[in-house]
Amino acid sequence: MKILFITSTHLGDAILSTGILDHLIVQHPGAEITVACGSVPAALFQDMPGLKKIQIVQKKKGGLHWLILWGRCVMTKWDLVVDLRGTGLSYFLWAQKRRVWRSKTTELLKSKQLAKFMGLTKTPFNKIWIGDPHLKVARHLLPVGPTYIALSPASNWDKKTWPQGYFAELTTKLLKHKDLFPHPKFVIFGAAHERQNLETLFAGLPADRTIDLMGKIHLLEVAACLKQCKLFVGNDSGLMHLSATMGTPTVGLFGPSDSRVYGPWGLKTLIIKNDLSFEENMAGALKGKNVMSLLKPDHVAKKILGFVRKVFKK
């Protein structure tokens, strides 16, 4: 069986599609699966069972990238095409069955939307497949002993980013709770190009308790490292979704992004936002206001500590 799975060029959305992809793998053992996605999320699928090929979609003007993808796929007779981008190219491929996404205005969590789109009665948890070489790297970088707290201080829009000083202040508050975080170390995750904009944060972190992994390891090694962390705190981003997928207790900080749709999906997740609605946050952000600064460190710390105590008891 040959399956073409067209997912997002963005990391977070691609991660949110892995639950239904895993469902397809389980339902069709032995299937050869081609995944079409962006260059950043492509690494997510490298260790996936049944992977035939990854088709990288590089955005071009006028949607030319979809025509290029069509050219790469048109000569194959597909048993199933799942098009989560609603590109339309799926209708011009030789396919026995096809499912083409049609976007609708809804406040339903994206993972639940995708499950509904696939006709599933239950929403599957997202899945990342990690081979032994990447797991070994993670165990070397974060050996057993310390309590690792993951921080993801960047995002794809500065208006979605919690102030660096607030992150540093939060770490000071967490360090006081040795009962919850014995021998703590803060592991900083993000892309290499984001590192240069975080000098204020790194200056406020205790150097002897900080591990900087920004842009230094493979994405699957990031996933493996996140699984070894006792807590994740970060802005709404692909790394937040990656952490939730790995089962790490995940705290997402939200402002001008809709937590009703893009909140983390998992058993151990917490959304913290200010008192404004999503619409009010977005309106303020579009006017240049730093709405994320309304989310104060004291409030965030209190919410996190309550969340951690509850999760750790289970």
C-alpha positions as CSV (number, residue, x, y, z in Angstrom):
1,M,0.0,0.0,0.0
2,K,1.3,3.5,-0.9
3,I,0.2,6.5,1.2
4,L,1.0,10.1,0.6
5,F,0.7,12.2,3.7
6,I,0.8,16.0,3.1
7,T,1.3,18.0,6.3
8,S,2.5,21.4,7.4
9,T,5.6,23.3,6.6
10,H,5.5,24.6,10.2
11,L,6.9,22.5,13.1
12,G,4.0,22.9,15.5
13,D,1.3,22.0,13.0
14,A,3.3,19.1,11.7
15,I,3.6,17.7,15.2
16,L,-0.1,18.0,15.7
17,S,-0.7,15.8,12.7
18,T,1.4,12.9,13.9
19,G,-1.4,11.4,15.9
20,I,-3.4,10.6,12.8
21,L,-0.3,9.6,10.9
22,D,0.4,7.1,13.7
23,H,-3.1,5.9,13.3
24,L,-2.5,5.2,9.6
25,I,0.7,3.3,10.4
26,V,-1.2,1.1,12.8
27,Q,-4.1,0.6,10.5
28,H,-2.0,-0.2,7.5
29,P,1.0,-2.3,8.6
30,G,3.6,-2.6,5.9
31,A,2.4,0.5,4.0
32,E,5.0,2.6,2.3
33,I,4.4,6.2,3.4
34,T,5.7,9.4,1.7
35,V,5.5,12.5,3.9
36,A,5.4,15.9,2.3
37,C,6.3,18.7,4.7
38,G,8.6,21.7,5.3
39,S,12.3,21.5,5.8
40,V,12.2,22.1,9.6
41,P,9.7,19.4,10.5
42,A,11.1,16.9,8.1
43,A,13.5,15.7,10.8
44,L,10.5,14.5,12.8
45,F,9.8,11.7,10.4
46,Q,13.3,10.3,9.8
47,D,12.9,7.4,12.1
48,M,9.2,6.7,11.3
49,P,8.3,3.1,10.5
50,G,7.2,2.5,7.0
51,L,8.8,5.7,5.7
52,K,9.4,5.6,2.0
53,K,10.5,9.1,1.3
54,I,10.2,12.7,2.7
55,Q,9.3,15.3,0.1
56,I,10.5,18.7,1.2
57,V,8.1,21.5,0.4
58,Q,10.0,24.8,-0.1
59,K,7.6,27.7,-0.4
60,K,7.6,29.6,-3.7
61,K,5.7,32.6,-4.9
62,G,2.2,32.0,-6.2
63,G,1.9,28.6,-4.7
64,L,4.4,27.2,-7.2
65,H,5.7,24.8,-4.5
66,W,2.5,22.8,-4.7
67,L,3.0,22.4,-8.5
68,I,6.5,21.2,-7.8
69,L,5.2,18.6,-5.3
70,W,2.5,17.5,-7.8
71,G,5.3,16.9,-10.3
72,R,7.1,14.7,-7.9
73,C,4.1,12.6,-7.0
74,V,2.0,12.4,-10.2
75,M,3.7,9.3,-11.6
76,T,2.8,7.2,-8.5
77,K,-0.4,5.2,-8.1
78,W,-1.4,6.1,-4.5
79,D,-3.8,3.9,-2.5
80,L,-4.4,6.8,-0.1
81,V,-3.7,10.5,-0.2
82,V,-4.2,12.5,3.0
83,D,-3.9,16.2,2.2
84,L,-3.9,18.3,5.4
85,R,-3.1,21.5,3.5
86,G,-6.2,21.3,1.3
87,T,-3.9,22.1,-1.7
88,G,-6.2,20.8,-4.4
89,L,-3.3,18.9,-6.0
90,S,-4.6,15.7,-4.5
91,Y,-7.5,15.8,-7.0
92,F,-5.0,15.6,-9.8
93,L,-3.1,12.6,-8.5
94,W,-3.9,9.0,-9.2
95,A,-5.4,7.9,-5.9
96,Q,-7.8,5.2,-4.9
97,K,-8.9,7.1,-1.9
98,R,-8.2,10.7,-0.8
99,R,-9.0,12.9,2.2
100,V,-8.6,16.6,1.6
101,W,-8.7,19.1,4.5
102,R,-11.2,21.9,4.4
103,S,-10.6,24.6,7.0
104,K,-13.5,25.7,9.1
105,T,-13.8,28.3,11.8
106,T,-13.8,26.5,15.1
107,E,-12.6,26.7,18.6
108,L,-11.9,23.0,18.8
109,L,-8.3,21.9,19.6
110,K,-6.4,21.3,16.4
111,S,-5.6,17.6,17.2
112,K,-9.3,17.0,17.8
113,Q,-10.2,18.7,14.5
114,L,-7.8,16.4,12.7
115,A,-9.2,13.3,14.4
116,K,-12.7,14.3,13.4
117,F,-11.5,15.0,9.9
118,M,-10.2,11.4,9.7
119,G,-13.5,10.0,11.1
120,L,-12.0,8.9,14.4
121,T,-14.2,8.7,17.5
122,K,-11.2,9.3,19.8
123,T,-8.4,11.8,19.4
124,P,-5.0,9.9,19.3
125,F,-2.1,11.3,21.1
126,N,0.7,12.7,18.9
127,K,3.7,10.5,18.2
128,I,7.4,11.0,17.6
129,W,9.6,8.1,16.5
130,I,13.2,8.2,17.8
131,G,15.9,5.7,17.0
132,D,18.6,4.6,19.4
133,P,21.4,6.9,18.1
134,H,19.4,10.0,19.0
135,L,18.4,8.5,22.4
136,K,22.0,7.9,23.2
137,V,22.9,11.5,22.5
138,A,20.2,12.7,24.8
139,R,21.3,10.4,27.6
140,H,24.8,11.8,27.2
141,L,23.7,15.4,27.2
142,L,21.3,15.0,30.1
143,P,22.6,12.2,32.3
144,V,20.6,10.8,35.2
145,G,21.0,12.8,38.4
146,P,19.9,16.5,38.1
147,T,16.2,17.6,37.8
148,Y,16.0,19.1,34.3
149,I,13.6,22.0,33.6
150,A,13.2,22.8,30.0
151,L,12.7,26.5,28.9
152,S,11.7,27.5,25.4
153,P,12.0,31.3,25.5
154,A,11.5,32.1,21.7
155,S,8.6,31.9,19.3
156,N,7.9,32.7,15.7
157,W,6.4,36.2,16.6
158,D,7.8,38.5,19.2
159,K,4.3,39.5,20.4
160,K,3.8,35.8,21.5
161,T,7.1,35.9,23.5
162,W,7.1,36.2,27.3
163,P,9.7,38.8,28.4
164,Q,13.2,37.4,28.9
165,G,13.5,39.0,32.3
166,Y,10.3,37.2,33.4
167,F,11.8,33.9,32.4
168,A,14.9,34.6,34.5
169,E,12.7,35.7,37.4
170,L,10.7,32.5,37.2
171,T,13.8,30.4,37.4
172,T,14.7,32.1,40.7
173,K,11.3,31.3,42.1
174,L,11.5,27.6,41.0
175,L,15.0,27.2,42.5
176,K,13.4,27.9,46.0
177,H,11.4,24.7,45.8
178,K,14.1,22.0,46.3
179,D,11.4,19.5,47.4
180,L,10.0,19.6,43.8
181,F,13.2,20.3,41.9
182,P,16.2,18.7,43.7
183,H,19.5,19.5,42.0
184,P,17.8,21.6,39.3
185,K,19.3,22.5,35.9
186,F,17.7,24.6,33.2
187,V,17.9,23.4,29.7
188,I,17.3,26.0,27.0
189,F,15.9,24.9,23.7
190,G,15.4,26.8,20.5
191,A,16.8,27.5,17.1
192,A,20.4,28.8,16.5
193,H,19.2,32.1,15.0
194,E,17.1,32.8,18.1
195,R,20.0,32.5,20.5
196,Q,21.5,35.9,19.7
197,N,18.3,37.7,20.8
198,L,18.3,36.2,24.3
199,E,21.3,37.8,26.0
200,T,19.1,39.3,28.8
201,L,17.8,35.8,29.6
202,F,21.1,34.1,29.8
203,A,22.6,36.9,31.9
204,G,19.8,36.3,34.4
205,L,20.3,32.6,34.6
206,P,22.7,30.8,37.0
207,A,25.5,29.8,34.7
208,D,26.3,26.6,36.8
209,R,22.7,25.5,36.4
210,T,22.2,26.3,32.7
211,I,22.6,24.0,29.7
212,D,22.3,25.8,26.4
213,L,21.2,23.5,23.6
214,M,19.8,26.1,21.2
215,G,20.5,25.1,17.7
216,K,23.1,22.5,18.7
217,I,21.4,19.2,18.3
218,H,19.1,17.3,15.9
219,L,15.4,17.8,16.3
220,L,14.9,14.1,17.4
221,E,17.6,14.6,20.0
222,V,15.7,17.7,21.2
223,A,12.6,15.4,21.5
224,A,14.6,12.8,23.4
225,C,16.1,15.4,25.7
226,L,12.6,16.9,26.4
227,K,11.4,13.4,27.5
228,Q,14.2,13.5,30.2
229,C,13.0,16.8,31.6
230,K,10.7,17.0,34.6
231,L,9.0,20.2,33.4
232,F,8.7,22.3,30.3
233,V,7.9,26.0,30.3
234,G,7.7,28.0,27.1
235,N,5.8,30.2,24.7
236,D,3.3,28.9,22.2
237,S,5.6,27.2,19.7
238,G,6.5,24.0,18.0
239,L,8.8,23.0,20.9
240,M,5.8,23.3,23.3
241,H,3.9,20.8,21.2
242,L,7.0,18.6,21.0
243,S,7.3,18.5,24.7
244,A,3.6,17.6,25.2
245,T,4.0,14.8,22.7
246,M,6.9,13.4,24.6
247,G,4.8,13.2,27.8
248,T,6.8,15.9,29.6
249,P,4.7,18.0,32.0
250,T,4.2,21.0,29.7
251,V,3.3,24.6,30.5
252,G,2.4,26.8,27.5
253,L,2.3,30.6,27.9
254,F,-0.4,32.2,25.7
255,G,-1.4,35.7,24.6
256,P,-2.1,36.6,21.0
257,S,-2.5,33.0,19.9
258,D,-5.7,30.9,20.4
259,S,-5.1,28.4,23.1
260,R,-8.5,26.9,22.4
261,V,-7.1,25.7,19.1
262,Y,-3.3,25.6,19.6
263,G,-3.1,24.6,23.2
264,P,-0.7,21.6,23.9
265,W,-2.4,18.2,23.5
266,G,-1.4,15.6,26.1
267,L,-2.1,14.1,29.5
268,K,0.2,16.5,31.4
269,T,-0.4,20.0,30.1
270,L,-1.2,23.5,31.4
271,I,-2.1,26.7,29.6
272,I,-1.4,30.0,31.4
273,K,-2.7,33.2,29.9
274,N,-3.5,36.7,31.0
275,D,-7.1,37.9,31.8
276,L,-7.7,39.2,28.3
277,S,-9.6,37.2,25.7
278,F,-7.7,35.9,22.6
279,E,-9.4,38.6,20.5
280,E,-8.3,41.3,23.0
281,N,-4.8,40.0,23.1
282,M,-4.6,39.9,19.3
283,A,-6.0,43.4,18.9
284,G,-3.4,44.7,21.4
285,A,-0.5,42.9,19.7
286,L,-1.5,44.2,16.3
287,K,-1.3,47.7,17.7
288,G,2.3,47.0,19.0
289,K,1.4,46.3,22.6
290,N,3.5,43.8,24.6
291,V,0.5,41.9,25.9
292,M,2.6,39.0,27.1
293,S,4.1,41.3,29.7
294,L,0.6,41.2,31.4
295,L,1.4,37.7,32.5
296,K,3.4,38.3,35.6
297,P,6.1,35.9,37.0
298,D,4.4,35.6,40.4
299,H,1.2,34.4,38.8
300,V,3.0,32.0,36.4
301,A,5.1,30.5,39.3
302,K,2.0,29.9,41.4
303,K,0.2,28.2,38.6
304,I,3.3,26.0,37.7
305,L,3.9,24.9,41.3
306,G,0.3,23.9,41.7
307,F,0.4,22.0,38.4
308,V,3.7,20.3,39.3
309,R,2.5,19.1,42.7
310,K,-0.6,17.7,41.1
311,V,1.2,15.9,38.3
312,F,4.0,14.5,40.5
313,K,1.5,12.9,42.8
314,K,0.2,10.7,40.0
